[in-house]
Amino acid sequence: MMDAKAQLTVDVIAKVAQGKISIINASKLPSKSRRTEEYYLQQYQQVGIR
């Protein structure tokens, strides 16, 4: 089970993957860098949610 912070990150990455928000805006939401969000998006697309 994920904590609230991890769930928010997953939700944001899913919205980026769906094209609902940009990676730039996503990096502002859970206070993570753009590079970190890009890494999470790449992992989400390759592996999914673990």
C-alpha positions as CSV (number, residue, x, y, z in Angstrom):
1,M,0.0,0.0,0.0
2,M,1.3,3.5,-0.9
3,D,1.3,6.5,1.3
4,A,-0.4,9.7,0.2
5,K,2.8,11.2,-1.2
6,A,3.5,8.2,-3.3
7,Q,-0.1,8.0,-4.5
8,L,0.1,11.7,-5.6
9,T,3.2,11.0,-7.6
10,V,1.6,8.0,-9.3
11,D,-1.5,10.0,-10.1
12,V,0.5,12.9,-11.6
13,I,2.6,10.5,-13.7
14,A,-0.5,8.8,-15.0
15,K,-1.9,12.2,-16.0
16,V,1.3,13.0,-17.9
17,A,1.2,9.7,-19.7
18,Q,-2.4,10.3,-20.7
19,G,-1.5,13.8,-22.0
20,K,-3.7,15.6,-19.5
21,I,-0.9,17.7,-18.1
22,S,2.6,18.6,-19.2
23,I,5.8,17.3,-17.7
24,I,6.7,20.8,-16.8
25,N,3.5,21.3,-14.8
26,A,3.8,17.8,-13.3
27,S,7.2,18.7,-11.9
28,K,5.6,21.5,-9.9
29,L,2.9,19.5,-8.2
30,P,4.7,17.0,-5.9
31,S,7.7,19.3,-5.8
32,K,10.0,17.0,-7.8
33,S,12.4,18.1,-10.5
34,R,11.6,17.8,-14.2
35,R,14.3,15.2,-14.6
36,T,12.9,13.1,-11.8
37,E,9.4,13.3,-13.3
38,E,10.8,12.2,-16.7
39,Y,12.5,9.3,-15.0
40,Y,9.2,8.3,-13.3
41,L,7.3,8.6,-16.6
42,Q,9.9,6.4,-18.4
43,Q,9.6,3.8,-15.6
44,Y,5.8,4.0,-15.6
45,Q,5.7,3.4,-19.4
46,Q,8.1,0.5,-19.2
47,V,7.1,-1.3,-16.1
48,G,3.9,0.2,-14.8
49,I,3.1,0.6,-11.1
50,R,4.9,-1.6,-8.8
